[in-house]
Amino acid sequence: MTDKIKELMIKYREIIIYLIVGVMTTIVSWVSCFVGERFIFDVNSDWQNAVNNTISWVISVCFAYPLNRKWVFESKNPKILKEFIGFAGSRVSTWILDVVIMWVTVNLLSMNYWIAKIFISAVLVTILNYVFSKLFIFKKKPENA
């Protein structure tokens, strides 16, 4: 039984570590959103909702990049700045998705901010961030290349 679990852990290591890093990044993002929502912004205002989510996005991208680079995808790319720009750039699309989801759900549909953030936005953003990182940012080059 333990051999089977070890085998599965090895096989799915990248996804498991990605989910752990993703949870940590999500916590950082939500804490910054919470601070903004409670103490700085009125998230029922369209522009303040967008600013709050944007600040949270910047903080979470800066937090997530080194963890994804080192632990999840084990990147050895010497062009760190170029890789970071690609990482941040790929996250722009999911930032836009987050802002649109939050605007539609909170400002148009009057959904609770945290229900929309946790159950709709976070799920879609997490999946797309993994796909973009795996396919474009930290894509492994063939050994013979």
C-alpha positions as a printed NumPy array, in Angstrom:
array([[  0.   ,   0.   ,   0.   ],
       [  2.713,   2.512,   0.932],
       [  4.649,   1.596,  -2.222],
       [  1.566,   2.424,  -4.301],
       [  1.197,   5.773,  -2.51 ],
       [  4.889,   6.574,  -3.075],
       [  4.521,   5.632,  -6.725],
       [  1.521,   7.95 ,  -7.102],
       [  3.357,  10.752,  -5.25 ],
       [  6.292,  10.461,  -7.644],
       [  4.061,  10.235, -10.699],
       [  1.989,  13.285,  -9.743],
       [  4.715,  15.231,  -7.918],
       [  4.476,  18.317, -10.114],
       [  0.713,  18.632,  -9.752],
       [  0.839,  18.   ,  -5.991],
       [  3.547,  20.632,  -5.465],
       [  1.682,  23.019,  -7.803],
       [ -1.455,  22.648,  -5.698],
       [  0.504,  23.284,  -2.48 ],
       [  2.16 ,  26.376,  -3.97 ],
       [ -1.215,  27.374,  -5.412],
       [ -2.85 ,  27.19 ,  -1.991],
       [ -0.052,  29.325,  -0.519],
       [ -0.364,  31.839,  -3.376],
       [ -4.134,  31.885,  -3.009],
       [ -3.804,  32.622,   0.696],
       [ -1.462,  35.526,  -0.081],
       [ -3.909,  36.797,  -2.71 ],
       [ -6.955,  36.478,  -0.469],
       [ -5.241,  38.103,   2.5  ],
       [ -4.303,  41.079,   0.337],
       [ -7.878,  41.177,  -1.052],
       [ -9.288,  40.976,   2.468],
       [ -7.08 ,  43.839,   3.691],
       [ -8.086,  45.923,   0.672],
       [-11.776,  45.108,   1.04 ],
       [-11.921,  45.719,   4.797],
       [ -9.654,  48.72 ,   5.205],
       [ -9.05 ,  50.507,   1.906],
       [-11.601,  49.924,  -0.863],
       [-15.348,  49.748,  -1.329],
       [-15.555,  46.608,  -3.495],
       [-19.141,  47.44 ,  -4.434],
       [-17.677,  50.257,  -6.53 ],
       [-16.652,  48.974,  -9.981],
       [-13.276,  50.71 , -10.107],
       [-12.355,  50.023,  -6.475],
       [-13.195,  46.331,  -6.908],
       [-10.872,  46.225,  -9.944],
       [ -8.067,  48.084,  -8.127],
       [ -8.331,  45.752,  -5.131],
       [ -8.102,  42.688,  -7.374],
       [ -5.209,  44.194,  -9.352],
       [ -3.124,  44.899,  -6.256],
       [ -3.824,  41.381,  -5.027],
       [ -2.781,  40.028,  -8.435],
       [  0.562,  41.879,  -8.425],
       [  1.371,  40.641,  -4.933],
       [  0.453,  37.048,  -5.749],
       [  2.424,  36.953,  -9.029],
       [  5.552,  38.224,  -7.257],
       [  5.029,  35.589,  -4.564],
       [  4.219,  32.707,  -6.95 ],
       [  6.99 ,  33.065,  -9.522],
       [  9.991,  31.98 ,  -7.419],
       [  8.065,  29.096,  -5.877],
       [  6.827,  27.832,  -9.247],
       [ 10.275,  28.254, -10.785],
       [ 12.151,  26.373,  -8.074],
       [  9.742,  23.839,  -6.575],
       [  7.039,  23.09 ,  -9.112],
       [  8.696,  23.205, -12.507],
       [ 12.364,  23.055, -11.36 ],
       [ 13.397,  25.56 , -14.011],
       [ 17.075,  25.853, -14.863],
       [ 16.514,  28.664, -17.368],
       [ 19.356,  31.187, -16.89 ],
       [ 17.203,  33.978, -18.359],
       [ 15.285,  34.613, -15.142],
       [ 14.028,  38.094, -16.059],
       [ 12.713,  36.885, -19.418],
       [ 11.09 ,  33.907, -17.727],
       [  9.501,  36.151, -15.062],
       [  8.151,  38.503, -17.734],
       [  6.612,  35.506, -19.514],
       [  5.201,  34.241, -16.22 ],
       [  3.691,  37.624, -15.352],
       [  2.492,  38.084, -18.919],
       [  0.664,  34.761, -18.906],
       [ -0.975,  35.765, -15.668],
       [ -2.309,  38.969, -17.235],
       [ -4.952,  36.908, -19.026],
       [ -6.027,  35.235, -15.783],
       [ -5.957,  38.604, -13.998],
       [ -8.336,  39.941, -16.664],
       [-10.485,  36.841, -16.211],
       [-10.516,  37.412, -12.431],
       [-11.484,  41.074, -12.789],
       [-14.266,  40.232, -15.264],
       [-15.596,  37.38 , -13.129],
       [-15.577,  39.531, -10.014],
       [-17.231,  42.456, -11.801],
       [-19.959,  40.279, -13.314],
       [-20.649,  38.254, -10.189],
       [-20.347,  41.004,  -7.558],
       [-21.276,  44.196,  -9.368],
       [-23.826,  42.911, -11.897],
       [-25.289,  39.826, -10.204],
       [-24.875,  41.043,  -6.601],
       [-23.215,  37.794,  -5.549],
       [-21.29 ,  37.675,  -2.295],
       [-17.698,  38.802,  -2.927],
       [-16.046,  35.808,  -1.232],
       [-18.324,  33.19 ,  -2.775],
       [-17.456,  34.523,  -6.224],
       [-13.752,  34.778,  -5.353],
       [-13.426,  31.288,  -3.882],
       [-15.809,  29.124,  -5.876],
       [-15.732,  30.677,  -9.324],
       [-12.708,  32.874,  -9.906],
       [-10.104,  30.892,  -7.947],
       [-10.986,  27.586,  -9.59 ],
       [-10.819,  28.889, -13.15 ],
       [ -7.713,  31.001, -12.542],
       [ -5.818,  28.125, -10.879],
       [ -6.492,  25.725, -13.735],
       [ -5.535,  28.228, -16.426],
       [ -2.377,  29.316, -14.574],
       [ -1.159,  25.715, -14.426],
       [ -1.855,  25.136, -18.105],
       [ -0.067,  28.344, -19.139],
       [  2.933,  27.612, -16.901],
       [  3.227,  23.996, -18.037],
       [  2.776,  24.621, -21.753],
       [  4.438,  27.998, -22.254],
       [  6.528,  29.366, -19.393],
       [  8.344,  26.401, -17.858],
       [  8.129,  24.127, -20.892],
       [ 10.867,  21.527, -20.67 ],
       [ 13.152,  21.402, -23.655],
       [ 14.015,  17.97 , -25.029],
       [ 17.305,  16.596, -23.664],
       [ 18.813,  16.327, -27.163],
       [ 17.946,  19.889, -28.197]])
